[in-house]
């Protein structure tokens, strides 16, 4: 089956949106779902699920900023999976004969210019906006805007990429919220923080690597880290919702969830211990 073009996808969104969705509508919906001024929120989003937005991704970001205000903080993923070890690539895989060339020629990670991959238009635009800071991890960096932005991204451990010395550890300590904005729990990378908390010496690991700048010089580095697995994240999320009687709500046309990070991570730790 032929994949739809960008314009065909846009046409489908228009046809399935009863009326254009404005910034004021998004702010109202965000308030209704529980977003408060001063909140620190990790946002995971699918633009295509929101409906037809007047102003597209600019409007979505501005609505999020208005909802949390300058006393709040927004955080988004800024993953750059093109700068990973090609031995682990599956989408698509590349010939083994290419691996060393890729390792020796990949540009080093640079927070200001390294592009995002596979995260959509909102995180890609957010990375480029004024007063947005990015953490220094070549694979799974985060971007942040607002009161706690620098505090959240200042430390991002290379080998423990979702652990305590990362934006995820900072978000946990700040008792932040998670906004799943038209996406399911498989997109909730905060669950990887719970995987770290439940890891043991027997937890499977994988060897990976990246091109980085070290003392101004490009360098390829390799390290071992736990093998993260999101296959059961939707089951975990469903169990959490059932435990607290949570019901998702609409933001725009997108089924969305606003969840307390500390509570859901603590629940995930117990759930992994019992179910994995």
N, C-alpha and C positions, 0 to 999 in steps of 0.2 A: 504494500500500500504506500502510495506517495505521501511523504510528509507535507503537512500544510505549510504554506509560506507565512511570513510574518503578517502580510496584509490579509490573508485568509483567516488567520487567527484573530486579527483585529475586527474583521467583519463579523465573525462569530460572536465576539464579546459584545459588539454593538447590538446585534440581533437578540441577544439574551439579557440585555439590560433595559428595564422598563423606562428609566429616565437617567440622565447623566448624574454622576455622583460628584459632589463638590467637596471642597475642603471643610466647610462648616458641617456638612453631613457626616464626614469622617470623624471630626472632633466630637460631635454629638454622640456618635456610635461608640467611640473610644471611651468617653465618659460613662456611657451606659454599661459598658462591659467592666468598668472598674478602674480605668486609668485616672490617676490623680496628679495634680500639680506636685512636683517634687519627687515623683517616682523615678527609680532607676529600673529601666526595662531593657531586656535582651529581646530583640525583635527578629522573628523568622517569618518570611513573607512570600506569598505567591501573588504577583500583580494580576495574573490572568483570572484569579478567583474573585477579585474585588468588584468586578464589573467595569463599566466604562467611566474612567476618572477624568474629569475636566482638569487638564494640566498634567495628567499621567503621573510619573514617579516623583516629579517635583512637588506636586500637590500632596502625595502620600507622605513624603518626608516632612513637609511643612506642617501637615496636620499632626503628625507624631510629636514634632517639636512643640507645637502650640498646646498639645494635651499635657505634656510633662512640664512645660515651661522651662526657663533658664535655670530654675532651681532643681530641675530633674536631669536625667541622663539617659541617652539612647545608645544602645550597643548593637552592632550587627557583625555577622561573620564577614571575613574578608579572605576566604581561603584561596590559595594560589597553588592548586594541585599540579600545575604544569611543572613546578620546581620540586619534583619528588624523584625518588629513584625509579628509573624506567623498568626495573625488574618487576615492580609491583603494579604496573599499568595494565588495566583490563578494558578500558573504555576510550580508545581501543588499545590493545597490546601492540608493541612494536618489536621488530626482530632483535634478537639478542646481539646481533652484529652491530646494532646501532647504539647500544647502551653506553659504551665508553665515550663515543662522540657526544652524546647528549650530556653526560656527566661533565665533560671537559668544556663544553661550549655554552651551556645554559647560563644566561645572565644571572648575576647574583641577586638575591632578594634585596629590594629597596622599598621601604614602606611607602614612599611617595609616588612610585611609578609602577611597581609590580602589579599587573592586572589581576583581577579576580577571575575565577573560572567556575561556571556552573551554578551561580547563585542568583542570577537574574538582574533586572535593571535597577531595582531599588538599592540593594547593597553596592552595586557598581557606581551609581551616582553619589550615594552617601559618602563613599571613600574620598571623592574629589571636592567635597564641599568645605567652605571655610570653617575653621575651628574644630575640624574632625581629626582625631589622633588615631594612629594605628600601632598595634603592638608589633614587636620585633620577632615574629616567628615566620620562617619561610614557607610553612605549609598551611597553618591554621590560625593566622592572625585574626585579630578583632579590631574593629574601628569603633570609636566612641565620640560622642558630642555631649556637652553639658557640664554640670557642676562637678561630677566625679570622673570625668573622662580620663584625665591624665592618671589619676590614681588607679583606674582599672587597667589601663594598657601599659603602664610603666614597666611591668615585669612579665615576661613570658618565657618560661624555661624551655630550652630547646628539646630536651629528651623526655620531659614529663609534660607534654603539650596541653593536657587538660587538668593538670594537678593543682596543688595549692598555690604555687608560684606562677600563676597565669591569670588572665582576665576572668576565667571561670571560678578560680579560687576567690578572687576579689569580689565577684558578683555574689557568691555564696555568703561571704562575710558581711556584705552590705545589705543582706536580706532583700535582694532585688526581686523583680517579677519577670516572668517569661511570657511573651506574647507570641502565640502561634496564630499567625494572621493568614488564614486560608491554607494552612499546611497541617499535616498530621504529625504525630509524635516521632516519626522517623527523622524528621528535620530538627528535632530538639537535641542539639549537640550537647546541651548541659548534662544529658544522661551519661556522656563520656566521663564527666567529672565523678559520677557515682561509680563508674567502672574502675576508675583509678582508686577510689576509696575502698573497693572490695577486691582489688588485685592481690595476689599472693605470689610467692616465688615460683609457683607452678603455673601461673597464668601464661598462656602462649604469647610469644613476642614475635615481632617482625623487624627485619633490618631495613632501614630506609636511609635517605640522604637528601641533601640539598646543596645548592650553590649559595654561599653567603659571602658577606664582606667581613673580613677580620683585619683590624688595623689598616683599613683602606685597601686591602688586597683581596681579590676574588679567591675563594677557596671552596672545594667540594668536601663536605663533611658527611660522615655516616654515623648512625647510632641505632641502637635497638630500643624499641618501645613496645608496650603491650599491643596486642592485636585487637583493636576496637571492633565492636560488632553491634550494629543497629537493628538486626533482624527481628528482635523481640521488643523493640521500643514501643510499638503500637499496643502490644499486649500489656506492657507495663503502664503506659498512659491510661489505658482503659481501666486497669485495676485501680489506679490512683483516683480517677474520677468516680468510680463506684464507691471507693472508701469514704469520700467526702460528699457524695451526692451532687457532683458538679455537672452542670449542663452548659454546653457551648452556646454562644450567641452570635448574631450576625454583626459584622463590621463591613459596611457596604453590602455586597452580596456574599461575602466570604464567611463561612463558618469559622469562628475564631475562639481562642481560649486565652485567658489571662490567669496565670498561676503563680503562687509564691514559690520562688526558687528553692529556698531552704527546705520547705516542707516536702516538695516533690523530690528533691535529691535525697533527703533522709529516708523517704518512703522507698526510693529506688534502691538504696543501699540494702535495706532489709529484703526487698523483693528479689534482687540479684542473689543474695545469700540463700534464699529459699528456692529459687527457680532455675538457677544455672548450675 
